[in-house]
Amino acid sequence: MYFSTFFYHKKYYWFKDWKIYTLLAYSFMVITLLLGLLKVFENSYEISIFLMVVIIGSASFISYRSKEALMGSIIGKLEFDEVGIKAGNEEYLYNEIEVLKFSAENVDGEEYSPIFRMKLTYKPNIKNGSDNYFVFKYDDKIIKYRFLLNSLKKKKEFYSAIGLLVKKGHLSSEIALKNLKFYSYEKAQKFKATYYQE
């Protein structure tokens, strides 16, 4: 079994300029609203309402596709092969690994709402796909790698890799079910039927 993706050397933060733009927009909105309420000049109230609508509309348009900036750098690959996990120059054998937890829900440019069961792409600072992680215990040390999922296809590949680890006895089914996120009963059952053996 082989699966490859990228991982990073440090955590990431929100798009660095967005907070500044947001602060300026809200400040301008407060000023225009005060000018309107105090009626500093003729038709000031109507003008302030108009300006607030323009600001909100402009901010929504700008934020439509903005994403988290990658505050780090790609330093290697994370691979699941027949004998173990490879990360850069390191290799960890399956029979000596105790997987603790993992997450693969952060996909570049996408955010999924379990409430509405749909992808959300309208909010500012959409995910950049780099807040995924794989944590395990090896030689009495806790090892953690973050990795990138740059498409939904990559996420499906990761789920398949986890399924194969379960099927081959390298990962317990309890850990897999605890960490994988299925947003429908049907998807969970399909995954079990494919990879779980009685």
NORQUISUL-V21470 format. One record per helix or strand of 2 or more residues. SS is the DSSP state (A for helix, B for strand). FROM is the first residue (numbers start at 1). TO is the last residue. If there is no record, write none. Layout:
ss = {SS/SS}
from = {FROM/FROM}
to = {TO/TO}
This chain:
ss = {B/A/A/B/B/B/A/B/B/B/B/B/A/A/A}
from = {4/18/44/74/84/90/94/98/111/118/132/141/152/173/185}
to = {8/38/63/80/87/93/96/103/113/120/138/148/167/179/195}
